[in-house]
Amino acid sequence: MGALKKPANTQRRTEKAAEYFSGVLSELKKVHWPNRRQLFTYTGVVFFAVAVVSVMMWIVDSGLSLALTKLLP
């Protein structure tokens, strides 16, 4: 038997993957990345928003729980 050859399909798949990641790197260079101060500010805003929504959900959950325990003895 002859020497084993790499199938053309595998080579084409490798070329397509390389082309895809080249495009990804090109797009990542266009992204406006936040500086350190902006990063901490945005992170603080997200944590605050999560805390507010969590408290609101806790209040609604407690209210519904209390209402159901009163309705269903």
N, CA, C and O atoms as a Tripos MOL2 file, in Angstrom:
@<TRIPOS>MOLECULE
protein
  292   291    73     0     0
PROTEIN
NO_CHARGES

@<TRIPOS>ATOM
      1 N           0.8290   -1.1810    0.0000 N.3       1 MET1
      2 CA          0.0000    0.0000    0.0000 C.3       1 MET1
      3 C           0.8710    1.2410    0.0000 C.2       1 MET1
      4 O           2.0300    1.2090    0.4130 O.2       1 MET1
      5 N           0.2960    2.3220   -0.4670 N.am      2 GLY2
      6 CA          1.0250    3.5790   -0.5440 C.3       2 GLY2
      7 C           1.0540    4.2890    0.8030 C.2       2 GLY2
      8 O           0.4280    3.8620    1.7730 O.2       2 GLY2
      9 N           1.7920    5.3700    0.8280 N.am      3 ALA3
     10 CA          1.8830    6.1700    2.0560 C.3       3 ALA3
     11 C           0.5270    6.8160    2.3450 C.2       3 ALA3
     12 O          -0.2290    7.1590    1.4360 O.2       3 ALA3
     13 N           0.2520    6.9660    3.6210 N.am      4 LEU4
     14 CA         -1.0170    7.5880    4.0110 C.3       4 LEU4
     15 C          -0.9700    9.0790    3.7340 C.2       4 LEU4
     16 O          -0.0090    9.7590    4.0920 O.2       4 LEU4
     17 N          -2.0080    9.5770    3.0990 N.am      5 LYS5
     18 CA         -2.1130   10.9990    2.7990 C.3       5 LYS5
     19 C          -3.1590   11.6310    3.6980 C.2       5 LYS5
     20 O          -4.1310   10.9900    4.0970 O.2       5 LYS5
     21 N          -2.9430   12.8890    4.0040 N.am      6 LYS6
     22 CA         -3.9280   13.6480    4.7640 C.3       6 LYS6
     23 C          -5.0830   13.9630    3.8190 C.2       6 LYS6
     24 O          -4.8600   14.4550    2.7130 O.2       6 LYS6
     25 N          -6.3030   13.6880    4.2390 N.am      7 PRO7
     26 CA         -7.4380   13.9980    3.3620 C.3       7 PRO7
     27 C          -7.5450   15.4980    3.0970 C.2       7 PRO7
     28 O          -7.2260   16.3170    3.9580 O.2       7 PRO7
     29 N          -7.9940   15.8370    1.9110 N.am      8 ALA8
     30 CA         -8.1230   17.2460    1.5260 C.3       8 ALA8
     31 C          -9.1440   17.9520    2.4080 C.2       8 ALA8
     32 O          -9.0220   19.1500    2.6680 O.2       8 ALA8
     33 N         -10.1470   17.2160    2.8680 N.am      9 ASN9
     34 CA        -11.1850   17.8020    3.7020 C.3       9 ASN9
     35 C         -10.5970   18.3190    5.0190 C.2       9 ASN9
     36 O         -10.9760   19.3930    5.4860 O.2       9 ASN9
     37 N          -9.6830   17.5670    5.6130 N.am     10 THR10
     38 CA         -9.0620   17.9790    6.8770 C.3      10 THR10
     39 C          -8.2230   19.2300    6.6740 C.2      10 THR10
     40 O          -8.2340   20.1310    7.5120 O.2      10 THR10
     41 N          -7.4990   19.2890    5.5670 N.am     11 GLN11
     42 CA         -6.6760   20.4590    5.2840 C.3      11 GLN11
     43 C          -7.5580   21.6880    5.0860 C.2      11 GLN11
     44 O          -7.2300   22.7680    5.5790 O.2      11 GLN11
     45 N          -8.6600   21.5410    4.3810 N.am     12 ARG12
     46 CA         -9.5780   22.6630    4.1460 C.3      12 ARG12
     47 C         -10.1960   23.1330    5.4610 C.2      12 ARG12
     48 O         -10.3740   24.3320    5.6760 O.2      12 ARG12
     49 N         -10.5210   22.1850    6.3370 N.am     13 ARG13
     50 CA        -11.0980   22.5350    7.6340 C.3      13 ARG13
     51 C         -10.0900   23.3340    8.4630 C.2      13 ARG13
     52 O         -10.4640   24.2910    9.1410 O.2      13 ARG13
     53 N          -8.8320   22.9500    8.4120 N.am     14 THR14
     54 CA         -7.7840   23.6720    9.1350 C.3      14 THR14
     55 C          -7.6330   25.0860    8.5930 C.2      14 THR14
     56 O          -7.4730   26.0350    9.3600 O.2      14 THR14
     57 N          -7.6830   25.2260    7.2770 N.am     15 GLU15
     58 CA         -7.5770   26.5550    6.6660 C.3      15 GLU15
     59 C          -8.7620   27.4360    7.0650 C.2      15 GLU15
     60 O          -8.5900   28.6240    7.3390 O.2      15 GLU15
     61 N          -9.9540   26.8580    7.0960 N.am     16 LYS16
     62 CA        -11.1370   27.6260    7.4810 C.3      16 LYS16
     63 C         -11.0560   28.0580    8.9430 C.2      16 LYS16
     64 O         -11.4480   29.1740    9.2840 O.2      16 LYS16
     65 N         -10.5480   27.1780    9.8080 N.am     17 ALA17
     66 CA        -10.4050   27.5300   11.2240 C.3      17 ALA17
     67 C          -9.3870   28.6520   11.3900 C.2      17 ALA17
     68 O          -9.6060   29.5790   12.1690 O.2      17 ALA17
     69 N          -8.2790   28.5730   10.6640 N.am     18 ALA18
     70 CA         -7.2590   29.6230   10.7420 C.3      18 ALA18
     71 C          -7.8230   30.9510   10.2490 C.2      18 ALA18
     72 O          -7.5450   32.0000   10.8290 O.2      18 ALA18
     73 N          -8.6070   30.9080    9.1890 N.am     19 GLU19
     74 CA         -9.2280   32.1230    8.6560 C.3      19 GLU19
     75 C         -10.2140   32.7150    9.6680 C.2      19 GLU19
     76 O         -10.2750   33.9310    9.8450 O.2      19 GLU19
     77 N         -10.9770   31.8550   10.3220 N.am     20 TYR20
     78 CA        -11.9460   32.3090   11.3240 C.3      20 TYR20
     79 C         -11.2340   33.0130   12.4790 C.2      20 TYR20
     80 O         -11.6190   34.1180   12.8610 O.2      20 TYR20
     81 N         -10.2050   32.3850   13.0320 N.am     21 PHE21
     82 CA         -9.5090   32.9780   14.1730 C.3      21 PHE21
     83 C          -8.7410   34.2350   13.7810 C.2      21 PHE21
     84 O          -8.5510   35.1270   14.6080 O.2      21 PHE21
     85 N          -8.3030   34.3120   12.5450 N.am     22 SER22
     86 CA         -7.6770   35.5360   12.0600 C.3      22 SER22
     87 C          -8.6900   36.6750   12.0690 C.2      22 SER22
     88 O          -8.3660   37.7970   12.4570 O.2      22 SER22
     89 N          -9.9130   36.3860   11.6420 N.am     23 GLY23
     90 CA        -10.9810   37.3850   11.6690 C.3      23 GLY23
     91 C         -11.3460   37.7890   13.0860 C.2      23 GLY23
     92 O         -11.6200   38.9590   13.3510 O.2      23 GLY23
     93 N         -11.3490   36.8220   13.9990 N.am     24 VAL24
     94 CA        -11.6550   37.1160   15.4040 C.3      24 VAL24
     95 C         -10.6170   38.0720   15.9740 C.2      24 VAL24
     96 O         -10.9720   39.0550   16.6260 O.2      24 VAL24
     97 N          -9.3510   37.7970   15.7370 N.am     25 LEU25
     98 CA         -8.2920   38.6800   16.2400 C.3      25 LEU25
     99 C          -8.4030   40.0730   15.6320 C.2      25 LEU25
    100 O          -8.1820   41.0730   16.3150 O.2      25 LEU25
    101 N          -8.7420   40.1350   14.3590 N.am     26 SER26
    102 CA         -8.9120   41.4260   13.6980 C.3      26 SER26
    103 C         -10.0320   42.2290   14.3530 C.2      26 SER26
    104 O          -9.8850   43.4320   14.5670 O.2      26 SER26
    105 N         -11.1410   41.5810   14.6710 N.am     27 GLU27
    106 CA        -12.2670   42.2730   15.3120 C.3      27 GLU27
    107 C         -11.9380   42.6710   16.7450 C.2      27 GLU27
    108 O         -12.3680   43.7290   17.2030 O.2      27 GLU27
    109 N         -11.1830   41.8400   17.4610 N.am     28 LEU28
    110 CA        -10.8160   42.1750   18.8390 C.3      28 LEU28
    111 C          -9.9290   43.4150   18.9090 C.2      28 LEU28
    112 O          -9.9300   44.1300   19.9110 O.2      28 LEU28
    113 N          -9.1790   43.6650   17.8530 N.am     29 LYS29
    114 CA         -8.3360   44.8670   17.8340 C.3      29 LYS29
    115 C          -9.1760   46.1340   17.6900 C.2      29 LYS29
    116 O          -8.7150   47.2220   18.0360 O.2      29 LYS29
    117 N         -10.3990   46.0040   17.1840 N.am     30 LYS30
    118 CA        -11.2760   47.1570   16.9900 C.3      30 LYS30
    119 C         -12.0750   47.5050   18.2450 C.2      30 LYS30
    120 O         -12.6850   48.5720   18.3120 O.2      30 LYS30
    121 N         -12.0770   46.6230   19.2310 N.am     31 VAL31
    122 CA        -12.8850   46.8200   20.4350 C.3      31 VAL31
    123 C         -12.2940   47.9340   21.2870 C.2      31 VAL31
    124 O         -11.0790   48.0150   21.4660 O.2      31 VAL31
    125 N         -13.1740   48.7980   21.8140 N.am     32 HIS32
    126 CA        -12.7430   49.8410   22.7510 C.3      32 HIS32
    127 C         -12.7800   49.2320   24.1450 C.2      32 HIS32
    128 O         -13.8520   49.0410   24.7190 O.2      32 HIS32
    129 N         -11.6000   48.9280   24.6880 N.am     33 TRP33
    130 CA        -11.5180   48.3030   25.9990 C.3      33 TRP33
    131 C         -11.5260   49.3810   27.0750 C.2      33 TRP33
    132 O         -10.8780   50.4150   26.9100 O.2      33 TRP33
    133 N         -12.2580   49.1600   28.1900 N.am     34 PRO34
    134 CA        -12.3010   50.1660   29.2580 C.3      34 PRO34
    135 C         -10.9720   50.2180   30.0070 C.2      34 PRO34
    136 O         -10.2490   49.2260   30.1000 O.2      34 PRO34
    137 N         -10.6700   51.4070   30.5380 N.am     35 ASN35
    138 CA         -9.4660   51.4980   31.3590 C.3      35 ASN35
    139 C          -9.7890   50.9800   32.7600 C.2      35 ASN35
    140 O         -10.9210   50.5840   33.0340 O.2      35 ASN35
    141 N          -8.8000   50.9830   33.6350 N.am     36 ARG36
    142 CA         -8.9540   50.3980   34.9630 C.3      36 ARG36
    143 C         -10.0600   51.0900   35.7670 C.2      36 ARG36
    144 O         -10.8570   50.4230   36.4270 O.2      36 ARG36
    145 N         -10.1090   52.4070   35.7120 N.am     37 ARG37
    146 CA        -11.1110   53.1520   36.4750 C.3      37 ARG37
    147 C         -12.5240   52.8370   35.9780 C.2      37 ARG37
    148 O         -13.4330   52.6090   36.7770 O.2      37 ARG37
    149 N         -12.7010   52.8260   34.6580 N.am     38 GLN38
    150 CA        -14.0090   52.4990   34.0880 C.3      38 GLN38
    151 C         -14.4230   51.0740   34.4650 C.2      38 GLN38
    152 O         -15.5860   50.8130   34.7720 O.2      38 GLN38
    153 N         -13.4600   50.1700   34.4350 N.am     39 LEU39
    154 CA        -13.7460   48.7780   34.7620 C.3      39 LEU39
    155 C         -14.2830   48.6520   36.1820 C.2      39 LEU39
    156 O         -15.2750   47.9590   36.4110 O.2      39 LEU39
    157 N         -13.6340   49.3190   37.1410 N.am     40 PHE40
    158 CA        -14.0960   49.2570   38.5270 C.3      40 PHE40
    159 C         -15.4460   49.9550   38.6880 C.2      40 PHE40
    160 O         -16.2920   49.4950   39.4550 O.2      40 PHE40
    161 N         -15.6510   51.0480   37.9800 N.am     41 THR41
    162 CA        -16.9350   51.7470   38.0480 C.3      41 THR41
    163 C         -18.0570   50.8630   37.5150 C.2      41 THR41
    164 O         -19.0940   50.7170   38.1620 O.2      41 THR41
    165 N         -17.8560   50.2780   36.3480 N.am     42 TYR42
    166 CA        -18.8790   49.4250   35.7430 C.3      42 TYR42
    167 C         -19.1470   48.1900   36.6070 C.2      42 TYR42
    168 O         -20.2910   47.7550   36.7400 O.2      42 TYR42
    169 N         -18.0970   47.6370   37.1850 N.am     43 THR43
    170 CA        -18.2600   46.4720   38.0540 C.3      43 THR43
    171 C         -19.0830   46.8350   39.2820 C.2      43 THR43
    172 O         -19.9510   46.0690   39.7010 O.2      43 THR43
    173 N         -18.8100   48.0040   39.8620 N.am     44 GLY44
    174 CA        -19.5850   48.4630   41.0140 C.3      44 GLY44
    175 C         -21.0480   48.6680   40.6710 C.2      44 GLY44
    176 O         -21.9310   48.3200   41.4550 O.2      44 GLY44
    177 N         -21.3050   49.2330   39.4980 N.am     45 VAL45
    178 CA        -22.6910   49.4450   39.0580 C.3      45 VAL45
    179 C         -23.4120   48.1060   38.9070 C.2      45 VAL45
    180 O         -24.5680   47.9720   39.3100 O.2      45 VAL45
    181 N         -22.7420   47.1340   38.3360 N.am     46 VAL46
    182 CA        -23.3560   45.8120   38.1490 C.3      46 VAL46
    183 C         -23.6450   45.1680   39.5020 C.2      46 VAL46
    184 O         -24.7330   44.6300   39.7080 O.2      46 VAL46
    185 N         -22.6800   45.2190   40.4320 N.am     47 PHE47
    186 CA        -22.9030   44.6380   41.7650 C.3      47 PHE47
    187 C         -24.0670   45.3250   42.4710 C.2      47 PHE47
    188 O         -24.8860   44.6610   43.1070 O.2      47 PHE47
    189 N         -24.1460   46.6490   42.3620 N.am     48 PHE48
    190 CA        -25.2360   47.3880   42.9910 C.3      48 PHE48
    191 C         -26.5790   46.9830   42.3900 C.2      48 PHE48
    192 O         -27.5460   46.7590   43.1180 O.2      48 PHE48
    193 N         -26.6370   46.8910   41.0780 N.am     49 ALA49
    194 CA        -27.8880   46.5130   40.4070 C.3      49 ALA49
    195 C         -28.3090   45.0980   40.8010 C.2      49 ALA49
    196 O         -29.4910   44.8450   41.0310 O.2      49 ALA49
    197 N         -27.3580   44.1880   40.8780 N.am     50 VAL50
    198 CA        -27.6710   42.8160   41.2890 C.3      50 VAL50
    199 C         -28.1970   42.8020   42.7170 C.2      50 VAL50
    200 O         -29.1500   42.0830   43.0170 O.2      50 VAL50
    201 N         -27.5860   43.5920   43.6040 N.am     51 ALA51
    202 CA        -28.0440   43.6550   44.9930 C.3      51 ALA51
    203 C         -29.4650   44.2090   45.0760 C.2      51 ALA51
    204 O         -30.2910   43.6800   45.8200 O.2      51 ALA51
    205 N         -29.7550   45.2620   44.3230 N.am     52 VAL52
    206 CA        -31.0960   45.8590   44.3430 C.3      52 VAL52
    207 C         -32.1360   44.8650   43.8410 C.2      52 VAL52
    208 O         -33.1890   44.7040   44.4590 O.2      52 VAL52
    209 N         -31.8550   44.2060   42.7410 N.am     53 VAL53
    210 CA        -32.8060   43.2320   42.1910 C.3      53 VAL53
    211 C         -32.9780   42.0570   43.1490 C.2      53 VAL53
    212 O         -34.0850   41.5410   43.3030 O.2      53 VAL53
    213 N         -31.8960   41.6320   43.7910 N.am     54 SER54
    214 CA        -31.9860   40.5330   44.7560 C.3      54 SER54
    215 C         -32.8840   40.8990   45.9280 C.2      54 SER54
    216 O         -33.7050   40.0880   46.3570 O.2      54 SER54
    217 N         -32.7350   42.1120   46.4500 N.am     55 VAL55
    218 CA        -33.5810   42.5580   47.5620 C.3      55 VAL55
    219 C         -35.0390   42.6340   47.1170 C.2      55 VAL55
    220 O         -35.9380   42.2310   47.8560 O.2      55 VAL55
    221 N         -35.2730   43.1470   45.9190 N.am     56 MET56
    222 CA        -36.6470   43.2310   45.4160 C.3      56 MET56
    223 C         -37.2630   41.8370   45.2810 C.2      56 MET56
    224 O         -38.4220   41.6340   45.6410 O.2      56 MET56
    225 N         -36.5020   40.8890   44.7710 N.am     57 MET57
    226 CA        -37.0070   39.5240   44.6310 C.3      57 MET57
    227 C         -37.2610   38.8940   45.9970 C.2      57 MET57
    228 O         -38.2270   38.1490   46.1630 O.2      57 MET57
    229 N         -36.4070   39.1830   46.9730 N.am     58 TRP58
    230 CA        -36.5890   38.6570   48.3230 C.3      58 TRP58
    231 C         -37.8790   39.2040   48.9350 C.2      58 TRP58
    232 O         -38.6250   38.4700   49.5830 O.2      58 TRP58
    233 N         -38.1370   40.4970   48.7240 N.am     59 ILE59
    234 CA        -39.3590   41.1120   49.2520 C.3      59 ILE59
    235 C         -40.5950   40.4780   48.6160 C.2      59 ILE59
    236 O         -41.5460   40.1330   49.3180 O.2      59 ILE59
    237 N         -40.5860   40.3250   47.3020 N.am     60 VAL60
    238 CA        -41.7270   39.7100   46.6110 C.3      60 VAL60
    239 C         -41.9080   38.2670   47.0720 C.2      60 VAL60
    240 O         -43.0300   37.8340   47.3330 O.2      60 VAL60
    241 N         -40.8170   37.5270   47.1710 N.am     61 ASP61
    242 CA        -40.8850   36.1330   47.6010 C.3      61 ASP61
    243 C         -41.4330   36.0270   49.0200 C.2      61 ASP61
    244 O         -42.2830   35.1810   49.2960 O.2      61 ASP61
    245 N         -40.9550   36.8750   49.9120 N.am     62 SER62
    246 CA        -41.4390   36.8540   51.2970 C.3      62 SER62
    247 C         -42.9180   37.2180   51.3590 C.2      62 SER62
    248 O         -43.6800   36.5990   52.1020 O.2      62 SER62
    249 N         -43.3230   38.2090   50.5900 N.am     63 GLY63
    250 CA        -44.7280   38.6070   50.5610 C.3      63 GLY63
    251 C         -45.6210   37.4980   50.0460 C.2      63 GLY63
    252 O         -46.6680   37.2210   50.6320 O.2      63 GLY63
    253 N         -45.2200   36.8600   48.9550 N.am     64 LEU64
    254 CA        -46.0170   35.7560   48.4160 C.3      64 LEU64
    255 C         -46.0580   34.5810   49.3820 C.2      64 LEU64
    256 O         -47.0980   33.9430   49.5470 O.2      64 LEU64
    257 N         -44.9410   34.2990   50.0110 N.am     65 SER65
    258 CA        -44.8910   33.2080   50.9780 C.3      65 SER65
    259 C         -45.8260   33.4820   52.1510 C.2      65 SER65
    260 O         -46.5630   32.5970   52.5840 O.2      65 SER65
    261 N         -45.7940   34.6980   52.6590 N.am     66 LEU66
    262 CA        -46.6680   35.0830   53.7660 C.3      66 LEU66
    263 C         -48.1360   35.0070   53.3430 C.2      66 LEU66
    264 O         -48.9740   34.5110   54.0960 O.2      66 LEU66
    265 N         -48.4440   35.4930   52.1530 N.am     67 ALA67
    266 CA        -49.8220   35.4670   51.6610 C.3      67 ALA67
    267 C         -50.3230   34.0330   51.4990 C.2      67 ALA67
    268 O         -51.4650   33.7310   51.8480 O.2      67 ALA67
    269 N         -49.4840   33.1580   50.9780 N.am     68 LEU68
    270 CA        -49.9090   31.7710   50.7830 C.3      68 LEU68
    271 C         -50.0780   31.0390   52.1050 C.2      68 LEU68
    272 O         -50.9760   30.2070   52.2350 O.2      68 LEU68
    273 N         -49.2320   31.3310   53.0910 N.am     69 THR69
    274 CA        -49.4000   30.6730   54.3900 C.3      69 THR69
    275 C         -50.6670   31.1550   55.0840 C.2      69 THR69
    276 O         -51.2740   30.4030   55.8460 O.2      69 THR69
    277 N         -51.0770   32.3940   54.8340 N.am     70 LYS70
    278 CA        -52.3270   32.9060   55.4110 C.3      70 LYS70
    279 C         -53.5420   32.3060   54.6950 C.2      70 LYS70
    280 O         -54.5520   32.0030   55.3300 O.2      70 LYS70
    281 N         -53.4410   32.1370   53.3760 N.am     71 LEU71
    282 CA        -54.5600   31.5990   52.6020 C.3      71 LEU71
    283 C         -54.7320   30.0960   52.7880 C.2      71 LEU71
    284 O         -55.8540   29.5960   52.8700 O.2      71 LEU71
    285 N         -53.6230   29.3900   52.8520 N.am     72 LEU72
    286 CA        -53.6710   27.9270   52.9690 C.3      72 LEU72
    287 C         -53.2180   27.5210   54.3660 C.2      72 LEU72
    288 O         -52.0180   27.4470   54.6330 O.2      72 LEU72
    289 N         -54.1660   27.2590   55.2540 N.am     73 PRO73
    290 CA        -53.7810   26.9490   56.6450 C.3      73 PRO73
    291 C         -53.0970   25.6390   56.8020 C.2      73 PRO73
    292 O         -52.7270   25.2660   57.9160 O.2      73 PRO73
@<TRIPOS>BOND
     1     1     2 1
     2     2     3 1
     3     3     4 2
     4     3     5 am
     5     5     6 1
     6     6     7 1
     7     7     8 2
     8     7     9 am
     9     9    10 1
    10    10    11 1
    11    11    12 2
    12    11    13 am
    13    13    14 1
    14    14    15 1
    15    15    16 2
    16    15    17 am
    17    17    18 1
    18    18    19 1
    19    19    20 2
    20    19    21 am
    21    21    22 1
    22    22    23 1
    23    23    24 2
    24    23    25 am
    25    25    26 1
    26    26    27 1
    27    27    28 2
    28    27    29 am
    29    29    30 1
    30    30    31 1
    31    31    32 2
    32    31    33 am
    33    33    34 1
    34    34    35 1
    35    35    36 2
    36    35    37 am
    37    37    38 1
    38    38    39 1
    39    39    40 2
    40    39    41 am
    41    41    42 1
    42    42    43 1
    43    43    44 2
    44    43    45 am
    45    45    46 1
    46    46    47 1
    47    47    48 2
    48    47    49 am
    49    49    50 1
    50    50    51 1
    51    51    52 2
    52    51    53 am
    53    53    54 1
    54    54    55 1
    55    55    56 2
    56    55    57 am
    57    57    58 1
    58    58    59 1
    59    59    60 2
    60    59    61 am
    61    61    62 1
    62    62    63 1
    63    63    64 2
    64    63    65 am
    65    65    66 1
    66    66    67 1
    67    67    68 2
    68    67    69 am
    69    69    70 1
    70    70    71 1
    71    71    72 2
    72    71    73 am
    73    73    74 1
    74    74    75 1
    75    75    76 2
    76    75    77 am
    77    77    78 1
    78    78    79 1
    79    79    80 2
    80    79    81 am
    81    81    82 1
    82    82    83 1
    83    83    84 2
    84    83    85 am
    85    85    86 1
    86    86    87 1
    87    87    88 2
    88    87    89 am
    89    89    90 1
    90    90    91 1
    91    91    92 2
    92    91    93 am
    93    93    94 1
    94    94    95 1
    95    95    96 2
    96    95    97 am
    97    97    98 1
    98    98    99 1
    99    99   100 2
   100    99   101 am
   101   101   102 1
   102   102   103 1
   103   103   104 2
   104   103   105 am
   105   105   106 1
   106   106   107 1
   107   107   108 2
   108   107   109 am
   109   109   110 1
   110   110   111 1
   111   111   112 2
   112   111   113 am
   113   113   114 1
   114   114   115 1
   115   115   116 2
   116   115   117 am
   117   117   118 1
   118   118   119 1
   119   119   120 2
   120   119   121 am
   121   121   122 1
   122   122   123 1
   123   123   124 2
   124   123   125 am
   125   125   126 1
   126   126   127 1
   127   127   128 2
   128   127   129 am
   129   129   130 1
   130   130   131 1
   131   131   132 2
   132   131   133 am
   133   133   134 1
   134   134   135 1
   135   135   136 2
   136   135   137 am
   137   137   138 1
   138   138   139 1
   139   139   140 2
   140   139   141 am
   141   141   142 1
   142   142   143 1
   143   143   144 2
   144   143   145 am
   145   145   146 1
   146   146   147 1
   147   147   148 2
   148   147   149 am
   149   149   150 1
   150   150   151 1
   151   151   152 2
   152   151   153 am
   153   153   154 1
   154   154   155 1
   155   155   156 2
   156   155   157 am
   157   157   158 1
   158   158   159 1
   159   159   160 2
   160   159   161 am
   161   161   162 1
   162   162   163 1
   163   163   164 2
   164   163   165 am
   165   165   166 1
   166   166   167 1
   167   167   168 2
   168   167   169 am
   169   169   170 1
   170   170   171 1
   171   171   172 2
   172   171   173 am
   173   173   174 1
   174   174   175 1
   175   175   176 2
   176   175   177 am
   177   177   178 1
   178   178   179 1
   179   179   180 2
   180   179   181 am
   181   181   182 1
   182   182   183 1
   183   183   184 2
   184   183   185 am
   185   185   186 1
   186   186   187 1
   187   187   188 2
   188   187   189 am
   189   189   190 1
   190   190   191 1
   191   191   192 2
   192   191   193 am
   193   193   194 1
   194   194   195 1
   195   195   196 2
   196   195   197 am
   197   197   198 1
   198   198   199 1
   199   199   200 2
   200   199   201 am
   201   201   202 1
   202   202   203 1
   203   203   204 2
   204   203   205 am
   205   205   206 1
   206   206   207 1
   207   207   208 2
   208   207   209 am
   209   209   210 1
   210   210   211 1
   211   211   212 2
   212   211   213 am
   213   213   214 1
   214   214   215 1
   215   215   216 2
   216   215   217 am
   217   217   218 1
   218   218   219 1
   219   219   220 2
   220   219   221 am
   221   221   222 1
   222   222   223 1
   223   223   224 2
   224   223   225 am
   225   225   226 1
   226   226   227 1
   227   227   228 2
   228   227   229 am
   229   229   230 1
   230   230   231 1
   231   231   232 2
   232   231   233 am
   233   233   234 1
   234   234   235 1
   235   235   236 2
   236   235   237 am
   237   237   238 1
   238   238   239 1
   239   239   240 2
   240   239   241 am
   241   241   242 1
   242   242   243 1
   243   243   244 2
   244   243   245 am
   245   245   246 1
   246   246   247 1
   247   247   248 2
   248   247   249 am
   249   249   250 1
   250   250   251 1
   251   251   252 2
   252   251   253 am
   253   253   254 1
   254   254   255 1
   255   255   256 2
   256   255   257 am
   257   257   258 1
   258   258   259 1
   259   259   260 2
   260   259   261 am
   261   261   262 1
   262   262   263 1
   263   263   264 2
   264   263   265 am
   265   265   266 1
   266   266   267 1
   267   267   268 2
   268   267   269 am
   269   269   270 1
   270   270   271 1
   271   271   272 2
   272   271   273 am
   273   273   274 1
   274   274   275 1
   275   275   276 2
   276   275   277 am
   277   277   278 1
   278   278   279 1
   279   279   280 2
   280   279   281 am
   281   281   282 1
   282   282   283 1
   283   283   284 2
   284   283   285 am
   285   285   286 1
   286   286   287 1
   287   287   288 2
   288   287   289 am
   289   289   290 1
   290   290   291 1
   291   291   292 2
@<TRIPOS>SUBSTRUCTURE
     1 MET1         2 RESIDUE 1 A MET
     2 GLY2         6 RESIDUE 1 A GLY
     3 ALA3        10 RESIDUE 1 A ALA
     4 LEU4        14 RESIDUE 1 A LEU
     5 LYS5        18 RESIDUE 1 A LYS
     6 LYS6        22 RESIDUE 1 A LYS
     7 PRO7        26 RESIDUE 1 A PRO
     8 ALA8        30 RESIDUE 1 A ALA
     9 ASN9        34 RESIDUE 1 A ASN
    10 THR10       38 RESIDUE 1 A THR
    11 GLN11       42 RESIDUE 1 A GLN
    12 ARG12       46 RESIDUE 1 A ARG
    13 ARG13       50 RESIDUE 1 A ARG
    14 THR14       54 RESIDUE 1 A THR
    15 GLU15       58 RESIDUE 1 A GLU
    16 LYS16       62 RESIDUE 1 A LYS
    17 ALA17       66 RESIDUE 1 A ALA
    18 ALA18       70 RESIDUE 1 A ALA
    19 GLU19       74 RESIDUE 1 A GLU
    20 TYR20       78 RESIDUE 1 A TYR
    21 PHE21       82 RESIDUE 1 A PHE
    22 SER22       86 RESIDUE 1 A SER
    23 GLY23       90 RESIDUE 1 A GLY
    24 VAL24       94 RESIDUE 1 A VAL
    25 LEU25       98 RESIDUE 1 A LEU
    26 SER26      102 RESIDUE 1 A SER
    27 GLU27      106 RESIDUE 1 A GLU
    28 LEU28      110 RESIDUE 1 A LEU
    29 LYS29      114 RESIDUE 1 A LYS
    30 LYS30      118 RESIDUE 1 A LYS
    31 VAL31      122 RESIDUE 1 A VAL
    32 HIS32      126 RESIDUE 1 A HIS
    33 TRP33      130 RESIDUE 1 A TRP
    34 PRO34      134 RESIDUE 1 A PRO
    35 ASN35      138 RESIDUE 1 A ASN
    36 ARG36      142 RESIDUE 1 A ARG
    37 ARG37      146 RESIDUE 1 A ARG
    38 GLN38      150 RESIDUE 1 A GLN
    39 LEU39      154 RESIDUE 1 A LEU
    40 PHE40      158 RESIDUE 1 A PHE
    41 THR41      162 RESIDUE 1 A THR
    42 TYR42      166 RESIDUE 1 A TYR
    43 THR43      170 RESIDUE 1 A THR
    44 GLY44      174 RESIDUE 1 A GLY
    45 VAL45      178 RESIDUE 1 A VAL
    46 VAL46      182 RESIDUE 1 A VAL
    47 PHE47      186 RESIDUE 1 A PHE
    48 PHE48      190 RESIDUE 1 A PHE
    49 ALA49      194 RESIDUE 1 A ALA
    50 VAL50      198 RESIDUE 1 A VAL
    51 ALA51      202 RESIDUE 1 A ALA
    52 VAL52      206 RESIDUE 1 A VAL
    53 VAL53      210 RESIDUE 1 A VAL
    54 SER54      214 RESIDUE 1 A SER
    55 VAL55      218 RESIDUE 1 A VAL
    56 MET56      222 RESIDUE 1 A MET
    57 MET57      226 RESIDUE 1 A MET
    58 TRP58      230 RESIDUE 1 A TRP
    59 ILE59      234 RESIDUE 1 A ILE
    60 VAL60      238 RESIDUE 1 A VAL
    61 ASP61      242 RESIDUE 1 A ASP
    62 SER62      246 RESIDUE 1 A SER
    63 GLY63      250 RESIDUE 1 A GLY
    64 LEU64      254 RESIDUE 1 A LEU
    65 SER65      258 RESIDUE 1 A SER
    66 LEU66      262 RESIDUE 1 A LEU
    67 ALA67      266 RESIDUE 1 A ALA
    68 LEU68      270 RESIDUE 1 A LEU
    69 THR69      274 RESIDUE 1 A THR
    70 LYS70      278 RESIDUE 1 A LYS
    71 LEU71      282 RESIDUE 1 A LEU
    72 LEU72      286 RESIDUE 1 A LEU
    73 PRO73      290 RESIDUE 1 A PRO
